[in-house]
């Protein structure tokens, strides 16, 4: 006995219920034609993940239920073909005039025109970017179905991270676990998934197949990298990451009656380094945000600095040079090397490049405010005027030509407030919002050493990487006039913001108390800025997005107690 199964590692669009259903039908027909008799689709594949408060709208869930029925009817002619489809189901019932939630994050088992079973996810995550308890009720029981003579135990994502759902499936006669997933990417997540699923396979003594989503959705990115494991946890199949693909694996029953995956040449994709995966995540995040939201292209301010240089390189890899425009907006304090390097980089990547001087505009603004500012020295007010003029010009170009403005601020700046509201923060999508400055430098060097998309070797001029970072809003300015050195700052941010370490813990690790307390204070007082920042791509386990929910108004001071 052998069972060929397929995984639809596909890029679904939230709310495109008809389009998502069509993708599933096409994948099922392709898989059946190639001999597969089981197709697994990702978690909530009909709806797209995550549909957020669309789940609260009865019409949305009803449309998803109708789509599942439509898929069943469309595949009625595929003999012996079993398809697992992820979707929301149910709704709200009223008890004493109060709406009681009865929705489920579910998956239906379809065969020859019929829905055989519908399984509801038992374990609902409510941490990091997950908010499933807001929308769904936990399911109960287990689901074991037959496909090609094999008993398959169905789990949905978080179920497989806990003992009981898999054990119940085994007790129900499952010979293999099929786990459908929508697990957002962050650095290191792929290895963590494989390790945890290997533990699960060993704990129940069953092989396991992990079917995963791929694609960008607002701030999160899904990396695919679906895989299959033997009962001892060994990897039998590992798909490439960040790419749509219809994948296959084959199960066979041994003479002893056990089920396991066959060894197929080339079934395990080569291991890729962390920078390569991070680059692909950013590229896919930009491509899907721009494409799925119908923008004609992207525009950004190219300053001659490292942040905008990295964003430009990502944008070109994501969209192609024809859809990316760079604008240099020199001020009275822009160094010659800045526009020279900006021109150089734009030329290397072949993008449209324009220069719009803001010198006269700055003087006009200062002149308009001269009476109000009389007798006061120049300070950040005048500096921020320059940033806000640039933001206004970029947004005007965006309005006129339909391209989205990509902002270029990094995580170190977002954490400490080293950014200008309605200035460099003005735009529609924050590409490197979740990259610490030290990671920005490391990724720029990685991209110069690699050419994964064939857009040209070393797109970023070396001087952009090596010169001291500067906002160039006053003479001789550098970032370190206002911030600690980035290696120190980022070390503190990683511990305090990303890993939730306390101030005393960080100091015990060797950091200066005054610097740590200053950084913690900057994080606290700049929450109001982050609330007004554009959405950006999440690539760490803790970003300034859905998984960062701190109050703007707060008197708590960790150094002084509550």
C-alpha positions, -999 to +999 in steps of 0.1 A: +000+000+000+012+035-009-004+069-005+008+098-024-002+130-007+001+166-018+005+199+000-009+231-015+018+255-003+000+285-018-003+323-014-039+330-005-055+365-002-076+375+028-112+379+017-107+367-019-130+337-011-137+329-048-101+332-058-089+311-029-114+284-037-104+284-073-067+279-063-077+249-041-097+233-069-069+238-094-044+223-069-066+194-063-070+186-100-032+189-105-025+167-076-050+141-086-036+140-121-001+133-107-014+104-086-020+120-053-051+109-033-048+134-004-044+172-007-038+193+024-044+231+022-032+255+049-051+267+079-080+290+070-071+288+033-106+298+021-106+330+042-069+338+041-050+344+073-056+364+093-090+379+084-092+396+118-126+412+125-139+400+092-144+368+112-170+387+133-192+394+102-218+366+097-218+372+059-180+365+058-183+331+075-214+322+055-195+330+023-167+307+035-191+279+043-207+283+008-172+281-008-164+248+010-196+234-004-187+247-038-153+231-037-169+198-028-192+200-058-164+211-081-143+181-072-170+155-072-156+138-102-121+131-087-124+095-077-108+086-043-095+121-039-096+135-003-091+172+001-087+190+035-098+226+034-092+252+062-120+277+068-140+295+095-174+281+103-203+288+126-214+321+140-230+337+170-261+327+189-280+350+212-287+341+249-306+367+270-300+393+243-262+387+245-244+374+214-225+342+223-196+333+200-198+299+184-174+303+155-146+278+149-113+278+132-121+246+113-111+222+085-134+201+064-125+167+048-140+165+013-143+135-009-161+129-042-186+158-037-193+152+000-180+169+032-172+139+053-161+156+085-154+191+099-128+194+126-126+225+149-092+237+162-088+229+199-059+251+209-063+288+201-032+309+204-034+343+220+002+356+221+025+375+198+005+384+167-022+358+174-056+368+187-077+337+180-097+337+212-112+370+201-128+352+172-131+315+178-144+289+203-121+259+210-132+227+194-134+193+211-127+157+202-106+145+173-108+139+136-094+107+120-103+100+083-092+075+057-073+084+025-059+057+002-060+030+029-043+052+056-059+066+087-050+103+089-053+123+121-061+159+114-047+188+135-047+226+130-015+245+137-014+252+175-030+218+182+003+201+173+022+221+199+003+204+227+002+168+237-035+160+239-048+166+204-022+144+188-027+117+215-064+117+209-058+113+171-035+083+178-061+068+201-087+073+174-066+051+151-045+077+132-014+062+114-001+096+104-007+132+116-016+159+091-011+194+105-024+223+085-008+257+094-007+295+091+024+302+113+039+337+107+076+339+100+102+354+122+140+348+123+146+313+136+110+301+134+115+275+107+140+255+128+118+259+158+088+244+140+107+214+128+122+208+162+088+210+180+070+188+154+098+163+156+091+161+193+054+156+186+061+128+161+083+110+185+059+115+214+031+097+196+052+074+175+036+086+142+049+102+110+038+138+106+032+161+076+032+199+081+013+219+054+021+256+056+009+288+041+032+312+021+027+349+014+025+384+029-005+397+048-002+432+061+026+431+087+031+393+088+048+370+063+043+333+060+074+313+048+060+280+036+088+255+041+063+227+045+078+194+056+072+157+064+087+138+093+092+101+101+078+087+133+113+091+149+113+128+140+137+125+111+130+149+082+117+130+051+107+160+030+115+197+034+101+223+009+118+255-001+107+287+017+089+318+005+076+302-028+043+288-039+045+252-048+024+220-051+045+195-031+043+157-029+053+130-004+046+093-004+036+071+024+040+033+024+030+005+047+059-017+058+057-055+062+053-049+099+022-028+092+037+006+101+033+036+079+062+058+070+074+082+043+095+069+014+129+084+008+128+105-024+159+120-040+160+158-037+130+159-013+149+179+013+156+215+002+191+229+010+195+247+043+196+285+037+213+310+060+193+333+082+202+364+061+189+348+029+156+339+046+153+374+061+159+389+027+132+368+011+108+376+039+112+413+033+110+410-005+078+389-003+063+413+023+068+442+000+057+424-032+024+412-016+016+444+002+020+464-030+004+438-053-025+427-031-035+463-024-034+474-060-006+499-060+011+506-093+046+507-077+066+522-050+084+555-043+109+564-016+132+591-005+168+581-013+191+601+011+225+585+004+222+568+038+221+531+047+184+527+056+170+541+023+197+523+004+186+489+019+149+497+013+156+506-024+174+473-029+146+453-013+120+472-034+137+465-066+141+428-058+104+427-049+089+447-077+114+451-105+132+484-113+104+496-136+080+499-106+103+517-082+112+554-081+138+571-060+138+608-051+167+627-036+157+658-018+188+677-008+186+704+019+212+730+029+229+704+051+231+675+026+267+665+020+279+662-016+287+625-010+251+619-001+237+628-035+268+613-053+261+580-036+224+582-041+229+588-079+254+559-079+230+535-063+200+545-085+222+539-115+233+505-103+197+494-099+184+512-130+155+529-112+140+562-121+159+588-101+149+625-095+164+653-075+140+679-059+159+705-039+141+716-007+166+745+000+142+772-010+112+755+005+130+752+039+138+790+038+101+797+029+089+778+059+114+794+082+104+828+068+067+821+074+076+812+110+102+839+116+079+861+137+068+832+159+104+819+163+120+853+168+145+853+196+147+815+199+177+795+188+174+769+160+167+734+173+147+703+164+118+725+152+138+736+122+153+702+117+119+686+116+106+711+090+131+696+066+119+661+072+082+671+069+088+689+036+103+657+022+073+637+035+049+661+019+066+659-014+067+622-014+031+619-005+022+644-033+040+622-058+022+592-044-012+608-048-004+619-084+011+587-097-005+560-075+028+546-061+029+538-024+056+556-003+079+532+014+093+546+046+129+539+055+130+540+093+145+511+113+136+495+146+163+512+166+149+546+155+113+535+161+122+523+196+139+556+206+118+581+187+147+591+165+122+598+137+099+627+127+061+625+128+047+635+094+083+636+081+104+605+075+076+585+091+052+597+064+043+569+040+023+537+035+045+508+043+075+506+067+098+480+051+126+477+077+105+488+107+115+455+125+152+456+117+176+469+143+203+492+129+230+466+133+209+442+113+205+468+086+242+470+081+246+432+082+218+427+056+233+454+034+266+436+033+248+402+027+229+417-003+261+431-018+277+396-015+247+378-031+224+384-061+194+362-055+171+381-079+195+389-106+192+427-102+230+433-102+259+425-079+267+450-051+237+473-054+247+494-024+278+516-027+304+507-001+307+542+012+270+542+021+277+512+044+309+525+059+302+562+065+288+573+100+249+574+098+234+609+098+200+625+094+218+655+079+194+680+094+221+702+108+258+708+101+281+678+110+252+658+125+256+621+132+232+597+148+255+592+178+250+628+187+216+617+200+219+580+205+243+555+221+265+536+196+243+512+177+260+480+189+252+491+225+218+505+218+207+474+198+220+451+225+198+468+250+168+469+227+170+432+220+170+424+257+145+450+269+120+452+241+123+419+223+131+396+252+113+415+281+144+415+303+143+438+333+166+468+336+186+452+364+191+421+343+204+441+315+228+460+337+240+427+352+249+416+316+274+444+315+256+475+302+259+509+319+230+518+341+226+553+329+225+542+293+200+514+300+177+537+319+179+563+292+170+538+265+141+525+285+128+560+290+131+567+253+111+536+245+084+547+270+080+583+259+079+576+222+049+552+222+028+580+208+050+581+177+048+544+171+010+544+172+011+568+142+037+549+122+027+529+091+024+492+092+057+473+086+070+438+080+074+417+111+105+396+110+114+391+147+095+374+175+086+408+189+079+437+167+064+472+171+031+459+157+003+436+169+026+420+194+036+453+211+006+468+231+019+493+255-002+524+267+008+558+255-003+574+288+016+556+317+034+567+349+050+533+355+088+536+359+106+503+362+135+518+380+113+534+407+087+506+410+050+509+402 
